[in-house]
């Protein structure tokens, strides 16, 4: 998780500098590797925790970059079992679980980088099939439990931060 935070922050910094120095108006693109373990219950506690954190980081960065008009998009991929050398292939074969090729995850990342309309999305990659689940599944589920006030917690947090910085003009 620390590596994801440091690398993403460094990438955003350099993308902004490059855009400013070259007068480039296009948005930069960062794709973070989450995992299906970041959206499911997963008994490898340390790994699952890190991957849930990656999803939370991507979501928070999406809000922060948009709030400050930073011209960088941030997305994530959530691959399922992939042939990486970390997973013992012989065991997976014995279990009847096929591993997808790393190129499947690579294609998902390339697709997110190439499509300028994609920002704050997470694509699940399983058996070489792709499905965007952040906007299609996760956000609608979280929006279904919005408090009676109708205000999302992130909206309240933004207002609270403005009040604390002496910026918010409405009565609180």
Backbone bond lengths (Angstrom), bond angles and torsions (degrees), N, CA, C in turn:
res aa  C-N    CA-C-N  psi(-1)  N-CA   C-N-CA  omega(-1)  CA-C   N-CA-C  phi
1 X - - - 1.448 - - 1.527 110.64 -
2 X 1.317 115.79 -41.97 1.458 119.86 179.67 1.527 110.69 -60.56
3 X 1.331 116.57 -39.60 1.456 120.86 178.05 1.517 112.19 -64.51
4 X 1.325 116.99 -38.99 1.474 121.35 178.35 1.528 109.87 -63.82
5 X 1.317 116.59 -46.10 1.466 120.56 -179.78 1.530 110.58 -62.64
6 X 1.323 116.53 -49.43 1.467 119.69 -177.87 1.520 112.14 -64.52
7 X 1.324 117.03 -44.88 1.467 120.36 -177.87 1.523 111.47 -66.74
8 X 1.326 116.90 -42.96 1.470 120.22 179.96 1.523 110.55 -64.85
9 X 1.321 116.82 -44.36 1.461 120.53 179.65 1.530 110.78 -61.41
10 X 1.311 116.63 -43.19 1.462 121.34 177.94 1.531 111.06 -64.44
11 X 1.326 117.07 -42.02 1.469 120.63 179.14 1.524 110.88 -63.13
12 X 1.331 117.58 -44.56 1.469 120.86 179.66 1.528 109.95 -62.25
13 X 1.317 116.97 -42.78 1.467 121.15 178.75 1.529 110.84 -57.53
14 X 1.326 116.83 -50.12 1.461 120.22 -177.46 1.526 112.20 -70.54
15 X 1.322 118.09 -35.22 1.472 120.03 176.60 1.518 110.43 -62.57
16 X 1.319 117.45 -43.20 1.471 120.94 178.84 1.518 111.16 -62.98
17 X 1.320 117.06 -44.30 1.472 120.54 179.81 1.519 110.68 -62.09
18 X 1.325 116.88 -43.69 1.461 121.21 -179.34 1.525 110.45 -65.11
19 X 1.326 116.63 -43.26 1.463 120.36 179.61 1.524 110.57 -62.86
20 X 1.326 116.66 -42.11 1.461 120.68 -179.34 1.524 111.59 -67.39
21 X 1.317 117.68 -42.54 1.458 120.39 -176.95 1.520 112.39 -71.87
22 X 1.337 116.91 -28.37 1.459 120.84 -178.19 1.519 112.69 -101.76
23 X 1.325 117.13 -0.86 1.458 120.05 -177.81 1.520 112.07 63.47
24 X 1.315 116.56 29.00 1.466 122.78 -177.28 1.523 109.31 -80.13
25 X 1.327 117.15 125.99 1.467 120.39 -178.92 1.531 112.74 -97.57
26 X 1.323 117.80 -4.02 1.468 119.24 179.44 1.528 109.80 -75.71
27 X 1.313 115.10 157.24 1.459 120.30 179.56 1.514 110.47 -87.15
28 X 1.327 115.31 139.80 1.454 120.37 171.92 1.519 109.33 -74.12
29 X 1.312 116.74 170.14 1.461 120.52 -177.42 1.521 110.87 -140.82
30 X 1.328 115.36 129.16 1.461 122.56 174.41 1.523 107.09 -120.17
31 X 1.322 116.54 130.72 1.467 121.45 174.80 1.525 107.42 -119.97
32 X 1.318 114.98 120.71 1.456 122.76 -177.91 1.526 108.32 -100.51
33 X 1.334 116.13 140.94 1.456 119.41 176.57 1.520 109.70 -91.02
34 X 1.306 114.59 111.73 1.455 122.36 172.82 1.523 105.19 -91.87
35 X 1.266 118.80 -132.57 1.462 124.36 176.91 1.512 106.27 -178.12
36 X 1.311 116.13 159.75 1.452 118.80 172.11 1.534 109.02 -60.72
37 X 1.346 117.19 -24.80 1.467 121.51 176.86 1.522 111.91 -65.69
38 X 1.334 117.59 -14.84 1.460 121.72 177.72 1.508 113.50 -86.02
39 X 1.323 117.46 -3.23 1.464 120.27 179.79 1.526 112.58 -129.63
40 X 1.307 116.31 -6.26 1.465 120.63 178.40 1.520 109.17 -118.20
41 X 1.320 115.34 166.37 1.464 119.51 168.98 1.519 106.48 -71.55
42 X 1.315 116.04 134.86 1.458 120.55 -173.65 1.519 108.37 -145.87
43 X 1.323 117.45 124.35 1.465 121.08 -171.47 1.525 114.55 -75.76
44 X 1.300 119.79 -10.34 1.470 121.49 172.03 1.525 106.17 -80.72
45 X 1.330 115.38 87.34 1.461 122.13 -168.00 1.529 112.79 -55.80
46 X 1.321 118.14 -47.53 1.457 119.81 -177.40 1.528 111.52 -64.77
47 X 1.314 116.76 -44.63 1.464 121.39 -179.83 1.537 110.38 -66.30
48 X 1.325 116.16 -47.63 1.467 120.26 179.80 1.518 112.04 -60.50
49 X 1.323 116.36 -41.61 1.463 120.43 178.64 1.524 110.71 -61.69
50 X 1.319 116.75 -45.74 1.462 120.54 179.82 1.525 111.08 -61.69
51 X 1.323 117.41 -40.93 1.461 120.14 -177.48 1.527 111.85 -73.56
52 X 1.330 118.07 -33.45 1.471 120.02 172.15 1.526 109.00 -63.99
53 X 1.321 116.62 -39.59 1.459 121.03 178.74 1.526 111.53 -63.84
54 X 1.321 116.96 -38.07 1.471 120.39 177.88 1.532 109.78 -61.26
55 X 1.318 117.03 -43.12 1.469 119.88 177.88 1.528 110.03 -62.29
56 X 1.330 117.24 -44.93 1.463 120.32 178.03 1.514 112.36 -61.94
57 X 1.321 116.62 -38.79 1.461 120.96 178.08 1.525 110.33 -63.52
58 X 1.330 117.07 -45.27 1.464 120.56 179.58 1.529 110.03 -60.85
59 X 1.323 116.82 -44.07 1.465 120.28 179.83 1.532 111.46 -62.68
60 X 1.317 116.51 -44.89 1.460 120.13 179.70 1.516 112.46 -65.72
61 X 1.327 116.78 -42.09 1.468 120.46 178.25 1.519 111.25 -62.61
62 X 1.314 117.22 -38.50 1.475 121.22 178.28 1.526 108.82 -56.51
63 X 1.325 116.93 -47.89 1.462 121.23 -178.81 1.527 111.41 -66.02
64 X 1.317 116.16 -44.87 1.465 121.51 -176.76 1.528 111.53 -65.72
65 X 1.326 117.48 -45.35 1.470 120.70 -179.83 1.527 110.98 -64.35
66 X 1.333 117.11 -40.34 1.468 120.60 178.81 1.529 110.77 -66.57
67 X 1.312 116.68 -43.01 1.470 121.75 -178.83 1.525 111.95 -58.91
68 X 1.317 116.64 -35.73 1.463 121.34 -176.91 1.526 113.20 -103.50
69 X 1.331 116.36 14.57 1.466 122.25 178.24 1.521 112.57 51.80
70 X 1.316 116.67 40.03 1.463 121.38 176.33 1.528 107.08 -81.63
71 X 1.317 117.43 123.82 1.469 120.69 -174.42 1.533 113.66 -78.82
72 X 1.319 115.78 57.54 1.462 121.41 178.09 1.525 107.73 -136.94
73 X 1.328 115.30 131.03 1.462 121.34 175.43 1.524 108.22 -93.82
74 X 1.328 116.41 147.44 1.459 120.08 177.05 1.531 108.69 -132.06
75 X 1.322 115.25 129.95 1.459 122.64 -179.49 1.520 108.74 -137.83
76 X 1.331 115.91 174.50 1.463 119.83 179.24 1.525 109.83 -141.80
77 X 1.310 114.97 154.20 1.461 121.05 170.18 1.523 107.44 -114.78
78 X 1.329 115.92 147.61 1.462 122.09 -179.44 1.520 108.63 -128.60
79 X 1.332 116.51 79.45 1.463 118.91 -178.60 1.527 112.49 -74.26
80 X 1.317 114.28 149.03 1.454 121.46 171.40 1.524 107.24 -86.69
81 X 1.322 118.02 -159.00 1.467 122.05 -176.84 1.525 111.03 -53.61
82 X 1.329 114.64 120.79 1.454 121.48 -175.43 1.531 109.38 -129.97
83 X 1.302 116.03 141.96 1.474 121.86 178.51 1.529 108.36 -70.39
84 X 1.332 115.97 99.40 1.465 120.96 -177.76 1.518 113.28 -124.77
85 X 1.303 118.05 -10.40 1.452 120.93 -174.42 1.518 111.77 94.11
86 X 1.324 117.29 -15.71 1.461 121.73 178.19 1.532 110.02 -81.02
87 X 1.322 115.31 -39.22 1.463 121.40 -179.11 1.528 108.56 -87.97
88 X 1.342 118.42 128.50 1.468 120.45 179.76 1.535 111.50 -69.49
89 X 1.325 115.28 107.63 1.471 120.21 -175.68 1.517 113.07 -58.30
90 X 1.335 117.42 -38.22 1.461 120.27 -178.41 1.523 110.97 -62.23
91 X 1.311 117.08 -40.24 1.460 120.86 179.09 1.527 110.10 -67.30
92 X 1.326 116.11 -45.12 1.466 119.84 -179.91 1.523 110.57 -61.38
93 X 1.326 116.57 -39.97 1.469 120.91 177.94 1.529 110.18 -63.24
94 X 1.315 116.58 -42.73 1.462 121.53 178.22 1.529 110.72 -61.33
95 X 1.325 116.80 -34.26 1.464 121.59 178.98 1.531 112.60 -81.36
96 X 1.314 116.20 -8.72 1.463 120.07 -178.42 1.514 113.64 79.60
97 X 1.336 116.12 19.86 1.462 121.54 179.64 1.522 108.20 -100.69
98 X 1.317 115.50 122.78 1.464 118.32 178.38 1.523 109.59 -89.95
99 X 1.311 114.79 143.63 1.458 121.08 177.58 1.520 109.14 -96.50
100 X 1.323 115.73 135.31 1.460 118.08 176.27 1.524 109.28 -80.64
101 X 1.289 115.52 158.07 1.465 121.43 179.18 1.529 109.48 -73.83
102 X 1.307 117.91 147.21 1.468 120.86 176.63 1.531 112.70 -56.77
103 X 1.312 116.56 -28.02 1.470 119.57 179.86 1.531 111.67 -62.37
104 X 1.334 117.62 -25.18 1.468 119.91 177.55 1.527 109.68 -64.16
105 X 1.330 117.02 -45.15 1.466 120.66 176.86 1.530 110.16 -66.85
106 X 1.321 116.36 -38.47 1.461 120.65 178.68 1.518 112.78 -61.59
107 X 1.332 116.20 -40.43 1.477 119.58 177.88 1.534 110.88 -64.55
108 X 1.325 116.82 -38.64 1.465 119.67 178.03 1.526 110.28 -63.18
109 X 1.332 117.07 -44.55 1.461 121.19 178.94 1.531 110.57 -62.58
110 X 1.322 116.77 -44.98 1.470 120.77 179.60 1.527 110.89 -62.32
111 X 1.322 116.58 -40.23 1.464 120.26 178.26 1.520 111.77 -62.17
112 X 1.323 117.18 -41.53 1.462 120.57 178.40 1.530 111.36 -67.07
113 X 1.326 116.82 -37.39 1.465 119.78 179.39 1.526 111.18 -69.79
114 X 1.322 116.86 -37.59 1.464 121.01 -174.28 1.521 113.45 -77.23
115 X 1.314 118.21 -26.83 1.464 122.14 -174.90 1.525 109.68 -94.90
116 X 1.325 116.70 102.74 1.466 122.08 -176.08 1.523 113.14 -63.28
117 X 1.320 118.20 -16.35 1.462 121.16 179.25 1.530 111.94 -79.77
118 X 1.315 116.75 -13.33 1.476 120.14 -176.86 1.519 110.23 -89.02
119 X 1.323 115.21 118.41 1.456 121.43 -179.50 1.520 108.07 -152.12
120 X 1.320 116.98 121.16 1.457 121.01 -179.15 1.515 112.78 78.98
121 X 1.306 117.44 24.94 1.458 121.42 -179.09 1.524 110.75 -106.05
122 X 1.321 114.80 157.77 1.462 120.87 173.35 1.513 107.74 -130.62
123 X 1.315 115.05 127.69 1.458 120.99 -179.39 1.526 109.15 -107.22
124 X 1.317 115.34 122.02 1.467 121.85 174.80 1.526 107.32 -81.97
125 X 1.328 116.51 133.90 1.465 122.66 -179.00 1.527 107.69 -122.52
126 X 1.320 116.06 115.74 1.467 120.80 178.65 1.516 108.60 -141.97
127 X 1.325 115.98 128.52 1.466 121.92 179.83 1.527 111.68 52.47
128 X 1.328 116.32 34.85 1.454 120.88 178.91 1.521 113.81 73.85
129 X 1.337 117.61 11.40 1.473 121.82 176.19 1.531 108.17 -105.00
130 X 1.327 115.65 147.77 1.453 121.69 -173.34 1.521 110.21 -122.35
131 X 1.346 115.22 137.41 1.461 119.49 175.58 1.520 108.56 -147.08
132 X 1.316 116.12 125.36 1.453 121.06 175.95 1.529 106.24 -75.53
133 X 1.338 116.95 124.73 1.460 118.48 -176.51 1.527 114.59 -119.52
134 X 1.307 118.93 -15.91 1.463 119.86 179.95 1.524 110.80 -64.42
135 X 1.329 116.91 -55.64 1.470 120.42 -178.79 1.524 112.38 -81.67
136 X 1.334 117.23 -28.50 1.463 120.27 -177.00 1.528 113.03 -81.41
137 X 1.333 117.28 -31.51 1.468 119.86 -173.29 1.530 112.43 -124.44
138 X 1.330 117.30 -55.67 1.461 120.66 -170.28 1.530 113.34 -69.74
139 X 1.321 118.65 -47.66 1.465 119.90 179.51 1.533 112.32 -64.24
140 X 1.341 119.28 -44.47 1.468 117.54 175.96 1.529 112.97 -59.17
141 X 1.333 116.94 -36.83 1.465 119.76 178.27 1.525 110.99 -65.77
142 X 1.336 116.91 -42.90 1.469 118.99 -179.66 1.529 111.28 -71.37
143 X 1.320 117.62 -33.91 1.462 120.54 178.02 1.526 112.16 -68.73
144 X 1.331 117.25 -21.44 1.459 121.65 179.26 1.530 111.87 -71.72
145 X 1.328 117.68 -14.13 1.463 120.48 -179.13 1.520 112.09 -114.15
146 X 1.324 116.81 26.47 1.467 121.87 178.30 1.528 108.28 -64.52
147 X 1.329 117.27 139.34 1.473 120.16 179.09 1.522 112.20 -59.31
148 X 1.318 115.90 165.87 1.467 120.82 -178.43 1.515 112.54 -58.34
149 X 1.317 117.47 -26.31 1.466 120.73 179.07 1.528 111.05 -64.59
150 X 1.334 115.48 -21.13 1.457 119.94 -179.84 1.517 113.26 81.82
151 X 1.320 116.75 3.13 1.457 120.59 -177.13 1.527 110.64 -103.11
152 X 1.318 115.60 128.81 1.456 120.64 177.81 1.531 109.99 -69.83
153 X 1.325 116.55 151.54 1.454 120.91 179.16 1.521 111.96 -58.33
154 X 1.338 117.46 -35.09 1.461 119.97 179.80 1.525 111.20 -65.32
155 X 1.325 117.39 -36.22 1.468 121.23 177.48 1.522 109.91 -65.00
156 X 1.321 116.29 -43.95 1.466 120.87 177.62 1.527 110.38 -62.62
157 X 1.335 117.10 -42.21 1.463 120.87 179.07 1.525 110.78 -62.25
158 X 1.339 117.48 -42.66 1.468 120.37 178.90 1.524 110.26 -59.87
159 X 1.340 116.90 -45.66 1.461 121.25 179.52 1.530 111.08 -64.21
160 X 1.336 116.54 -41.70 1.458 120.65 179.15 1.527 110.22 -60.67
161 X 1.327 117.14 -42.30 1.463 120.66 179.90 1.528 110.50 -66.28
162 X 1.333 116.70 -36.49 1.461 119.71 177.56 1.529 110.96 -65.70
163 X 1.338 116.81 -41.40 1.449 120.72 177.73 1.534 109.47 -61.59
164 X 1.308 116.38 -45.61 1.457 120.29 -178.63 1.528 111.89 -65.23
165 X 1.331 117.06 -26.17 1.472 121.14 176.95 1.531 112.12 -93.72
166 X 1.350 117.60 3.40 1.460 121.56 178.69 1.519 113.59 71.15
167 X 1.333 118.14 24.00 1.457 121.93 -175.20 1.518 111.77 -101.41
168 X 1.318 118.08 -33.71 1.463 122.59 -172.62 1.516 109.73 -70.02
169 X 1.331 117.29 124.26 1.469 121.99 -172.76 1.526 113.34 -94.01
170 X 1.336 118.03 -26.26 1.468 119.87 -178.04 1.517 109.86 -69.02
171 X 1.346 114.10 158.32 1.467 118.92 177.29 1.512 109.02 -70.60
172 X 1.275 115.01 140.48 1.474 120.47 -179.96 1.503 108.02 -116.15
